């Protein structure tokens, strides 16, 4: 008996790095982890590549220009729903070490603060799964697929 084909939303996350620091923004007004620090991120739109999506999201959220060749896929995640009714996600984390322009809050209705945080000492109010992803990327280990919110999987 064949099961229903799996469908997932795709999200992209940008790790803008300056030395040992990563740029986080404090979310507000979006209904998703409001009040917490998060990576700039967003959904891949229909007909859009993941690289085009991360370049677009960084321009929208931070007002910076990034070339696709300066975005390196560093981690893939597969996240089950956080709450009932939420989508399942494939999460793509890109490191970005070069961009043009000074990061600023580009969407004041969705973020209220920018913070350059040391990768090894992220603030306690960083979104948990994003902090875990940042740590995994910083460690440079073999683990390039992370699973979140799947109760049957051990970490």
C-alpha positions, -999 to 999 in steps of 0.1 A, spaced: 0 0 0 15 33 -11 15 62 13 8 98 5 37 116 -12 57 137 14 55 174 8 75 200 27 80 238 26 116 249 20 132 276 41 166 293 37 187 308 65 217 332 61 247 332 85 264 365 78 298 362 95 324 387 106 353 369 122 338 348 150 305 367 151 272 359 134 244 384 127 211 378 144 179 398 143 153 402 170 119 390 156 88 410 163 53 411 148 55 380 127 40 354 150 71 332 146 94 333 176 87 370 183 110 385 209 138 360 201 170 364 182 170 346 148 190 342 116 177 361 86 155 336 68 125 330 46 107 307 23 116 296 -11 89 309 -34 74 289 -63 97 290 -93 127 303 -73 159 285 -66 173 282 -30 202 305 -40 178 331 -54 157 329 -23 186 335 2 199 364 -19 164 379 -20 158 374 17 191 390 27 183 420 6 148 423 20 156 417 57 191 433 59 194 456 29 226 440 17 236 428 -17 249 392 -19 261 374 -49 249 338 -52 285 326 -55 292 340 -20 265 318 -4 278 284 6 254 256 17 267 246 51 239 225 66 206 209 57 178 204 82 146 185 82 122 199 107 89 184 118 60 207 128 68 228 159 30 230 167 0 211 154 -9 224 120 25 237 111 43 226 80 72 202 78 103 220 65 135 213 46 159 240 60 189 251 40 216 270 60 240 292 39 271 308 52 278 343 38 312 359 43 310 387 17 283 412 9 279 448 -2 263 474 21 260 477 59 233 454 74 203 472 87 167 463 96 150 461 62 116 450 75 108 469 107 74 452 109 92 419 114 124 428 133 135 454 158 172 448 165 204 435 149 230 418 171 265 406 161 269 376 185 299 355 192 293 321 176 305 303 207 285 324 231 251 330 215 226 348 236 202 326 256 172 340 237 184 328 203 158 305 187 168 270 198 170 251 166 188 280 149 214 281 178 219 244 173 224 248 136 249 277 141 268 254 166 268 225 142 282 247 114 308 263 136 320 229 147 326 220 111 318 183 119 306 156 97 269 161 106 255 180 77 219 168 81 201 178 113 166 166 123 143 187 145 110 180 161 109 143 150 100 124 182 112 90 168 147 102 160 175 103 185 199 132 184 
